[in-house]
């Protein structure tokens, strides 16, 4: 995980949660109780979250200058990227990219100003009050650092 992320106390755990007939990811505290994407009192350090056995895995609360471009369903059965995902990755400077929980999506993390989230044309961009379930499975050797994605964010929304 990038040091820019592990140094911030914005970590939680998550567990599956059934809502409206589908399973989603619910952020929880290291104690197992619900966490909030807007209440820092429910977040922990990376070490505390890593040591906890609550829930299924680690999550990160976006904000404080860290955002994510979320590309769902962009990797096919053969491991090939969609044209959209290739184009978005080509726009980004070297930065931390991980495979999503499904193995079919990408999380592109970087430095971004806090702003409302957007979902346009299959590209989701979030930089505050949002939780991302982390895998730590770097995509094709992406670096473990965060690049400045502020310009890319403005081009995508």
VENWOCOR-V953797 format. One record per residue. N is the residue number from 0. RES is the residue in one letter. OMEGA is omega in whole degrees, -180 to 180 (999 if undefined). D_CENTER is the distance of its C-alpha to the mean C-alpha in whole Angstrom. Layout:
BEGIN
N	RES	OMEGA	D_CENTER
N	RES	OMEGA	D_CENTER
END
This chain:
BEGIN
0	X	180	11
1	X	179	12
2	X	178	15
3	X	179	14
4	X	-176	11
5	X	-180	13
6	X	-177	16
7	X	178	14
8	X	-177	15
9	X	-173	12
10	X	177	11
11	X	170	12
12	X	175	13
13	X	175	13
14	X	177	15
15	X	-179	16
16	X	179	18
17	X	-179	20
18	X	179	20
19	X	176	23
20	X	177	23
21	X	-179	20
22	X	178	18
23	X	-179	14
24	X	-179	12
25	X	177	14
26	X	178	12
27	X	176	15
28	X	179	17
29	X	178	18
30	X	-180	21
31	X	177	20
32	X	-176	21
33	X	174	18
34	X	180	16
35	X	179	15
36	X	180	13
37	X	-179	16
38	X	-180	18
39	X	178	17
40	X	180	20
41	X	-179	18
42	X	-178	15
43	X	173	16
44	X	177	16
45	X	-179	14
46	X	179	18
47	X	180	19
48	X	179	15
49	X	-178	16
50	X	-177	20
51	X	176	19
52	X	179	20
53	X	175	19
54	X	-172	17
55	X	-176	15
56	X	-178	13
57	X	174	10
58	X	180	8
59	X	177	7
60	X	-178	8
61	X	-180	7
62	X	-180	11
63	X	177	14
64	X	179	13
65	X	180	10
66	X	-176	8
67	X	168	5
68	X	-174	8
69	X	179	7
70	X	-179	10
71	X	173	11
72	X	-177	15
73	X	179	15
74	X	-177	17
75	X	-177	20
76	X	-179	22
77	X	179	23
78	X	180	20
79	X	178	21
80	X	172	18
81	X	178	19
82	X	180	21
83	X	-179	18
84	X	178	16
85	X	-179	18
86	X	-180	19
87	X	179	16
88	X	-180	15
89	X	179	19
90	X	-172	18
91	X	170	16
92	X	179	17
93	X	-177	16
94	X	-179	13
95	X	177	10
96	X	178	9
97	X	171	8
98	X	178	10
99	X	-180	8
100	X	-178	10
101	X	-174	13
102	X	-178	13
103	X	-179	14
104	X	180	11
105	X	170	9
106	X	178	5
107	X	-177	7
108	X	177	7
109	X	179	10
110	X	-178	12
111	X	173	13
112	X	178	15
113	X	-180	14
114	X	178	15
115	X	178	15
116	X	179	13
117	X	174	14
118	X	-177	14
119	X	174	17
120	X	179	18
121	X	178	15
122	X	177	13
123	X	179	11
124	X	-178	10
125	X	178	9
126	X	173	10
127	X	173	11
128	X	180	12
129	X	-179	9
130	X	175	7
131	X	174	4
132	X	-174	6
133	X	172	6
134	X	-175	9
135	X	179	10
136	X	-177	12
137	X	178	12
138	X	174	13
139	X	174	17
140	X	177	17
141	X	-179	15
142	X	177	15
143	X	177	14
144	X	179	14
145	X	176	12
146	X	176	15
147	X	-179	16
148	X	-178	14
149	X	-180	16
150	X	180	19
151	X	179	16
152	X	-178	15
153	X	179	18
154	X	-176	19
155	X	-175	17
156	X	999	17
END
